[in-house]
Amino acid sequence: MIGLGYENKNLTDDEVRALVAQTFAAHDLSGQRVLIIIPDATRTAPIPQMFRLFFEFLGEKAAALDYLIALGTHQPLSEEAINRHIGVTAAERAGKYTKVNVFNHHWELPDTFVSLGQITEAEIEEITGGLMRQAVDVRLNKLVFDYDQLIICGPTFPHEVVGFSGGNKYFFPGIGGDEVINFSHWLGAVITSYEVIGTKYTPVRRVIDRAASFIDKPKLCFSMVVKGHDLAGLYVGTPEEAYEATAELSSKLHIVWLDEPVQRVLSVMPEMYDDIWTGAKGMYKMEPAIADGGEVVIYAPHIDEISYTHGKFLDEVGYHVRDYFIKQWDKFKDYPGGVLAHSTHLKGMGEFDAATGVESPRIRVTLATGVPEERCRKLNLGYIDPATINLDDWRNREAEGILLVPKAGEMLYRIKPNGNGSK
């Protein structure tokens, strides 16, 4: 593995270029068909910089240089959005980069996938420490088998389902079938986001790595740690090697340690999150820092949809704590595990008394978005009219237990070990 990372500064353009040059000096891909797997626009990363560097070093040497956007189950990008994402104009795309294809991962089409095998019941039982015992089918976008070399290029951040994003997560759920997606997300929900997030190695990570072991293709991973909009770290190796290095650096750069839990948080969501399915990161990343009985307000006037993909299911099940589903499993077992997981992740830790039907979340979750109040209430979420919120009213009030997070969703907030946080 090669790489470089800093805790107190960013990589220079020359350093990034040198790392890319060193990689392709060690891995001669002349005449090879290369597929580069990248995140969608819900992740902050210098994709335009990497796009141009890959073309510089591979554009004339590789037999093919194409891209696949790891959407998971997110919305596909339009051609205009793709151009913005990779940092080129329509004219450049049609001219200089005309031979470069950029594909959306069409997760919604059954013909997209090919079956690679199955993780056995015994393996799942061992990986999960006995939490679950079931076989899990492993399916992947069949496009990868049209290429000689797979390259992952994406950032690593604390993540609510797997601990930290990055590495093989770009295969599963990035371009994987719904079996691994639903199983891994529900496994993370059973363990709870509160426990998983910001943990380098988790049972969910082991499931994803095991699924990726079925992919019989050479793999390289350009794993990035982003600070602001720039690179603080870039590590290249196998997906497992690169993940190890970037998760370590991410744990130092992407976690904000508070002395005391806060009572109220206003998570201001950037426009790269276009529905609550993605914008809920404003809750996930704040939950460990919120006091019992506290509140997180997700402020995103531009969001007017719960989920473009899964909204129908969420309208049926609503948002609830984990045990609401576990203790009524017969009622909910046929819903996708990913949907139930998202529901519990947004609602957070809490208890459910099956005898009385009383649900007791640890904290309150309130939407200040374009989602109408009636729908929020039906979904079991709070509502504030976003027009009534003045960001200045939330600034500089940490001493009162009130915190404004201006670009929420990527930085994880925690209480220092000697603080007074509670679960």
C-alpha positions as CSV (number, residue, x, y, z in Angstrom):
1,M,0.0,0.0,0.0
2,I,1.1,3.6,-0.6
3,G,-0.4,6.7,1.0
4,L,0.0,9.9,2.8
5,G,-2.2,11.7,5.4
6,Y,-2.0,14.6,7.7
7,E,-3.9,15.6,10.8
8,N,-3.0,19.3,10.6
9,K,-2.9,20.1,6.9
10,N,-4.1,19.0,3.5
11,L,-2.2,17.3,0.7
12,T,-0.9,19.5,-2.0
13,D,-1.9,18.9,-5.6
14,D,1.7,17.7,-6.3
15,E,1.5,15.2,-3.5
16,V,-1.8,13.8,-4.7
17,R,-0.4,13.6,-8.3
18,A,2.7,11.8,-7.0
19,L,0.6,9.2,-5.2
20,V,-1.4,8.5,-8.3
21,A,1.8,8.3,-10.4
22,Q,3.4,6.0,-7.9
23,T,0.4,3.7,-8.0
24,F,0.3,3.3,-11.8
25,A,4.0,2.9,-12.0
26,A,3.6,-0.1,-9.7
27,H,0.4,-1.3,-11.4
28,D,0.8,-1.1,-15.2
29,L,-2.7,-1.1,-16.6
30,S,-1.7,-0.7,-20.2
31,G,-4.2,-2.4,-22.5
32,Q,-6.5,-3.2,-19.6
33,R,-10.2,-2.4,-19.3
34,V,-10.6,-0.3,-16.2
35,L,-13.8,0.4,-14.3
36,I,-13.6,3.1,-11.5
37,I,-16.3,3.0,-8.9
38,I,-17.1,6.4,-7.4
39,P,-19.7,7.7,-4.9
40,D,-22.7,9.8,-5.8
41,A,-23.0,13.5,-4.9
42,T,-24.1,12.8,-1.3
43,R,-20.4,12.4,-0.3
44,T,-17.9,15.3,-0.2
45,A,-14.9,14.3,-2.2
46,P,-12.6,15.9,-4.9
47,I,-13.9,13.6,-7.6
48,P,-13.1,16.2,-10.3
49,Q,-9.5,16.2,-9.3
50,M,-9.3,12.4,-9.3
51,F,-11.2,12.2,-12.6
52,R,-8.6,14.3,-14.4
53,L,-5.7,12.5,-12.8
54,F,-7.0,9.1,-13.8
55,F,-7.4,10.3,-17.3
56,E,-3.9,11.8,-17.3
57,F,-2.3,8.5,-16.3
58,L,-4.7,6.0,-17.9
59,G,-6.6,7.7,-20.7
60,E,-4.1,6.8,-23.4
61,K,-2.9,3.5,-21.9
62,A,-6.0,1.7,-20.8
63,A,-8.2,-0.1,-23.4
64,A,-11.2,1.4,-21.6
65,L,-11.6,3.8,-18.7
66,D,-15.1,4.0,-17.5
67,Y,-16.9,4.9,-14.3
68,L,-19.8,3.4,-12.3
69,I,-21.6,5.6,-9.7
70,A,-22.2,3.6,-6.5
71,L,-25.7,4.7,-5.8
72,G,-26.7,1.9,-3.4
73,T,-30.5,2.7,-3.7
74,H,-30.1,6.5,-4.2
75,Q,-31.5,8.4,-7.1
76,P,-29.6,8.2,-10.4
77,L,-27.7,11.3,-11.6
78,S,-28.8,13.1,-14.7
79,E,-26.2,13.8,-17.4
80,E,-25.9,17.4,-16.2
81,A,-25.5,16.2,-12.6
82,I,-22.8,13.7,-13.7
83,N,-20.9,16.5,-15.5
84,R,-21.0,18.6,-12.3
85,H,-20.0,15.6,-10.2
86,I,-16.9,14.7,-12.3
87,G,-16.1,18.4,-12.9
88,V,-16.3,18.6,-16.7
89,T,-18.4,20.6,-19.1
90,A,-20.7,19.0,-21.6
91,A,-18.3,20.1,-24.4
92,E,-15.4,18.4,-22.6
93,R,-17.4,15.3,-22.1
94,A,-18.3,15.1,-25.8
95,G,-14.7,16.0,-26.8
96,K,-11.7,15.2,-24.7
97,Y,-13.4,12.6,-22.6
98,T,-15.7,11.2,-25.3
99,K,-14.4,7.6,-24.8
100,V,-15.0,7.7,-21.0
101,N,-18.4,6.2,-20.1
102,V,-20.0,7.2,-16.8
103,F,-22.8,4.8,-15.7
104,N,-25.4,5.0,-13.0
105,H,-25.8,1.8,-11.0
106,H,-29.3,0.7,-12.0
107,W,-30.2,-1.0,-8.7
108,E,-33.9,-0.9,-9.7
109,L,-33.5,-3.2,-12.7
110,P,-33.2,-7.0,-11.9
111,D,-31.1,-7.5,-15.0
112,T,-28.4,-5.3,-13.5
113,F,-27.2,-8.1,-11.2
114,V,-25.4,-11.4,-11.4
115,S,-25.2,-13.8,-8.5
116,L,-21.8,-14.5,-7.0
117,G,-22.7,-17.0,-4.3
118,Q,-24.0,-17.1,-0.8
119,I,-22.7,-16.4,2.7
120,T,-23.8,-19.4,4.7
121,E,-25.9,-19.5,7.8
122,A,-23.0,-20.7,9.8
123,E,-20.8,-17.9,8.6
124,I,-23.5,-15.3,9.4
125,E,-23.9,-16.8,12.9
126,E,-20.2,-16.6,13.5
127,I,-19.8,-13.1,12.1
128,T,-22.7,-11.7,14.1
129,G,-21.8,-13.4,17.3
130,G,-25.0,-15.3,17.2
131,L,-27.3,-12.3,16.7
132,M,-28.5,-13.7,13.4
133,R,-28.5,-17.0,11.5
134,Q,-29.5,-16.9,7.9
135,A,-27.9,-17.4,4.5
136,V,-27.3,-14.2,2.5
137,D,-27.2,-14.2,-1.3
138,V,-24.5,-12.1,-2.8
139,R,-25.4,-10.2,-6.0
140,L,-23.3,-7.6,-7.8
141,N,-23.7,-5.3,-10.8
142,K,-22.7,-7.5,-13.7
143,L,-21.0,-4.6,-15.4
144,V,-17.9,-5.2,-13.4
145,F,-17.2,-8.4,-15.2
146,D,-16.7,-6.5,-18.5
147,Y,-13.5,-5.1,-17.1
148,D,-10.0,-6.4,-16.2
149,Q,-9.3,-4.0,-13.3
150,L,-11.7,-2.5,-10.7
151,I,-10.7,0.7,-8.9
152,I,-12.7,2.1,-6.0
153,C,-12.3,5.9,-5.5
154,G,-14.2,7.4,-2.6
155,P,-14.0,9.0,0.8
156,T,-14.2,7.6,4.3
157,F,-16.3,9.1,7.0
158,P,-17.9,7.8,10.2
159,H,-21.0,5.8,9.2
160,E,-24.2,4.8,11.0
161,V,-24.5,1.3,9.5
162,V,-21.0,0.0,9.1
163,G,-18.9,2.2,11.5
164,F,-16.9,4.0,8.9
165,S,-17.6,4.2,5.1
166,G,-15.1,3.4,2.4
167,G,-13.3,0.3,1.2
168,N,-15.6,-2.6,0.2
169,K,-18.7,-0.5,1.1
170,Y,-18.5,0.8,-2.5
171,F,-19.3,-2.7,-3.6
172,F,-21.9,-3.4,-0.9
173,P,-24.2,-1.5,-0.8
174,G,-22.7,0.7,-3.5
175,I,-23.3,-1.6,-6.5
176,G,-24.7,-4.7,-4.7
177,G,-28.0,-6.5,-4.6
178,D,-30.7,-5.8,-2.0
179,E,-30.0,-9.0,-0.1
180,V,-26.7,-7.8,1.4
181,I,-28.0,-4.2,1.6
182,N,-31.1,-5.2,3.6
183,F,-29.3,-7.7,5.8
184,S,-26.3,-5.5,6.6
185,H,-28.5,-2.4,7.4
186,W,-30.8,-4.4,9.6
187,L,-27.8,-6.0,11.4
188,G,-26.4,-2.5,12.0
189,A,-29.8,-1.4,13.3
190,V,-30.1,-4.3,15.7
191,I,-26.6,-3.5,17.1
192,T,-27.8,0.2,16.9
193,S,-26.2,3.1,15.1
194,Y,-25.3,4.6,18.6
195,E,-22.9,1.7,19.1
196,V,-21.7,1.2,15.5
197,I,-21.0,4.7,14.3
198,G,-17.3,5.6,14.5
199,T,-16.2,2.1,15.2
200,K,-13.5,0.8,12.8
201,Y,-14.3,-2.9,12.8
202,T,-17.9,-4.1,13.2
203,P,-19.9,-7.2,12.3
204,V,-21.4,-5.2,9.5
205,R,-18.0,-4.4,8.1
206,R,-17.1,-8.2,8.3
207,V,-20.3,-9.0,6.3
208,I,-19.4,-6.5,3.6
209,D,-15.8,-7.7,3.4
210,R,-17.0,-11.3,3.2
211,A,-19.4,-10.4,0.3
212,A,-16.6,-8.6,-1.5
213,S,-14.4,-11.7,-1.3
214,F,-16.7,-13.3,-3.9
215,I,-15.6,-10.7,-6.5
216,D,-12.9,-12.5,-8.5
217,K,-11.4,-9.4,-10.1
218,P,-8.2,-7.4,-9.4
219,K,-9.1,-4.5,-7.1
220,L,-7.4,-1.3,-6.1
221,C,-8.9,1.3,-3.7
222,F,-8.0,5.0,-3.7
223,S,-9.4,5.8,-0.3
224,M,-9.7,9.4,0.7
225,V,-10.0,11.4,3.9
226,V,-11.6,14.8,3.1
227,K,-11.2,17.8,5.3
228,G,-13.5,20.5,4.2
229,H,-13.4,20.0,0.5
230,D,-9.8,19.0,0.2
231,L,-7.8,15.9,0.7
232,A,-6.1,15.4,4.1
233,G,-5.3,11.8,3.2
234,L,-5.1,9.5,0.3
235,Y,-4.2,5.8,0.6
236,V,-4.0,3.2,-2.2
237,G,-4.0,-0.5,-1.9
238,T,-6.5,-3.3,-1.5
239,P,-9.9,-2.2,-0.3
240,E,-9.1,-3.7,3.1
241,E,-5.7,-2.0,3.4
242,A,-6.8,1.4,2.2
243,Y,-9.9,1.3,4.5
244,E,-7.7,0.5,7.5
245,A,-5.5,3.6,6.9
246,T,-8.3,6.0,6.1
247,A,-10.6,4.9,9.0
248,E,-7.7,5.6,11.4
249,L,-7.2,9.1,10.0
250,S,-11.0,9.8,9.7
251,S,-11.3,8.9,13.4
252,K,-8.9,11.7,14.2
253,L,-10.3,14.3,11.8
254,H,-14.1,13.6,11.6
255,I,-15.0,13.3,15.3
256,V,-15.8,16.4,17.4
257,W,-15.4,15.7,21.1
258,L,-17.7,17.8,23.4
259,D,-17.2,18.1,27.1
260,E,-20.9,17.8,27.9
261,P,-24.0,16.5,26.1
262,V,-26.1,19.2,24.4
263,Q,-29.9,19.7,24.9
264,R,-30.8,20.9,21.4
265,V,-29.0,20.7,18.1
266,L,-29.9,22.4,14.8
267,S,-28.4,20.3,12.0
268,V,-28.2,22.4,8.9
269,M,-28.2,20.0,5.9
270,P,-26.4,21.0,2.7
271,E,-28.2,20.6,-0.6
272,M,-26.2,17.5,-1.5
273,Y,-28.9,15.7,0.6
274,D,-32.1,15.9,-1.3
275,D,-34.4,13.8,0.9
276,I,-34.7,12.6,4.5
277,W,-33.3,9.2,3.5
278,T,-29.9,10.9,2.9
279,G,-30.4,14.0,5.1
280,A,-31.1,11.9,8.2
281,K,-27.3,11.9,8.6
282,G,-27.9,15.2,10.5
283,M,-29.4,13.0,13.2
284,Y,-27.0,10.0,13.0
285,K,-23.9,12.1,13.5
286,M,-25.3,14.0,16.4
287,E,-27.1,11.3,18.4
288,P,-24.2,10.4,20.7
289,A,-23.8,14.0,21.8
290,I,-27.4,14.7,22.7
291,A,-28.5,14.5,26.3
292,D,-31.4,12.2,27.4
293,G,-34.6,14.0,26.6
294,G,-32.8,16.4,24.2
295,E,-33.8,17.2,20.6
296,V,-32.2,17.3,17.2
297,V,-33.8,19.5,14.6
298,I,-33.0,18.7,11.0
299,Y,-33.1,22.0,9.1
300,A,-33.4,21.6,5.4
301,P,-36.0,23.8,3.7
302,H,-34.9,22.4,0.3
303,I,-36.0,18.9,1.3
304,D,-39.6,18.1,0.6
305,E,-39.5,14.3,0.3
306,I,-38.9,11.6,2.9
307,S,-37.4,9.2,0.4
308,Y,-37.7,9.2,-3.4
309,T,-37.0,5.5,-3.4
310,H,-38.5,4.1,-0.2
311,G,-41.2,6.8,0.7
312,K,-44.1,4.4,0.3
313,F,-42.7,1.9,2.8
314,L,-41.8,4.6,5.3
315,D,-45.3,6.1,5.1
316,E,-46.6,2.7,6.2
317,V,-44.1,1.9,9.0
318,G,-43.2,5.4,10.2
319,Y,-40.1,6.1,12.4
320,H,-39.6,4.1,15.5
321,V,-37.0,2.8,18.0
322,R,-35.5,-0.6,17.3
323,D,-37.5,-2.6,19.8
324,Y,-40.8,-1.3,18.3
325,F,-40.0,-3.6,15.3
326,I,-38.2,-6.4,17.1
327,K,-41.1,-6.9,19.6
328,Q,-43.7,-6.8,16.8
329,W,-41.6,-8.8,14.3
330,D,-44.4,-10.7,12.7
331,K,-46.0,-7.4,11.7
332,F,-42.9,-6.0,10.1
333,K,-40.7,-8.9,9.0
334,D,-41.7,-8.6,5.4
335,Y,-40.6,-5.0,5.0
336,P,-37.1,-4.4,3.6
337,G,-34.5,-4.5,6.3
338,G,-32.9,-1.3,4.9
339,V,-36.1,0.6,5.4
340,L,-36.6,-0.6,9.0
341,A,-33.0,0.2,9.7
342,H,-33.3,3.8,8.4
343,S,-36.4,4.2,10.5
344,T,-34.6,3.2,13.7
345,H,-31.5,5.2,12.9
346,L,-33.4,8.4,12.5
347,K,-35.6,7.8,15.6
348,G,-32.6,6.8,17.7
349,M,-32.2,4.8,20.9
350,G,-35.2,4.1,23.0
351,E,-37.6,1.5,24.5
352,F,-40.9,-0.1,23.5
353,D,-43.3,-1.8,25.9
354,A,-45.2,-4.3,23.9
355,A,-47.8,-4.8,26.6
356,T,-48.8,-1.2,26.7
357,G,-47.8,-0.1,23.2
358,V,-45.8,2.8,24.7
359,E,-42.7,3.9,22.8
360,S,-40.1,5.9,24.7
361,P,-37.4,7.4,22.5
362,R,-34.3,8.7,24.3
363,I,-34.4,12.0,22.3
364,R,-36.8,13.9,20.1
365,V,-36.3,14.2,16.3
366,T,-37.9,17.2,14.6
367,L,-38.0,18.1,10.9
368,A,-37.7,21.7,9.8
369,T,-38.0,20.9,6.1
370,G,-40.4,21.1,3.2
371,V,-42.1,17.9,4.3
372,P,-45.6,19.0,5.5
373,E,-46.5,18.9,9.2
374,E,-49.3,16.4,8.7
375,R,-46.9,13.9,7.1
376,C,-44.2,14.4,9.8
377,R,-46.8,13.7,12.5
378,K,-48.0,10.6,10.8
379,L,-44.4,9.4,10.5
380,N,-44.0,9.9,14.3
381,L,-41.6,12.8,13.9
382,G,-41.8,16.4,15.2
383,Y,-42.3,19.4,13.0
384,I,-41.1,23.0,12.9
385,D,-42.0,25.4,10.1
386,P,-38.5,26.1,8.6
387,A,-39.6,29.7,7.8
388,T,-39.7,30.4,11.6
389,I,-36.0,29.4,12.1
390,N,-33.4,32.2,12.2
391,L,-29.9,30.6,12.3
392,D,-28.6,33.6,14.3
393,D,-30.9,32.6,17.1
394,W,-28.9,29.3,17.4
395,R,-25.4,30.7,17.2
396,N,-23.0,30.9,20.1
397,R,-25.3,29.3,22.7
398,E,-23.2,26.3,23.6
399,A,-23.2,27.4,27.2
400,E,-27.0,26.9,27.2
401,G,-26.7,23.4,25.7
402,I,-27.7,24.6,22.3
403,L,-25.6,23.8,19.3
404,L,-25.7,25.0,15.7
405,V,-24.0,22.6,13.2
406,P,-23.7,24.6,9.9
407,K,-22.9,21.7,7.6
408,A,-24.2,18.6,9.3
409,G,-24.0,15.0,8.0
410,E,-20.3,14.1,7.9
411,M,-18.7,15.1,11.2
412,L,-19.5,12.8,14.1
413,Y,-20.2,14.4,17.5
414,R,-19.3,12.6,20.7
415,I,-18.9,13.2,24.4
416,K,-15.4,12.9,25.8
417,P,-15.0,9.8,27.9
418,N,-15.0,11.8,31.1
419,G,-18.1,13.7,30.1
420,N,-21.6,13.1,31.3
421,G,-23.2,11.4,28.3
422,S,-25.6,8.6,28.7
423,K,-27.4,6.1,26.5
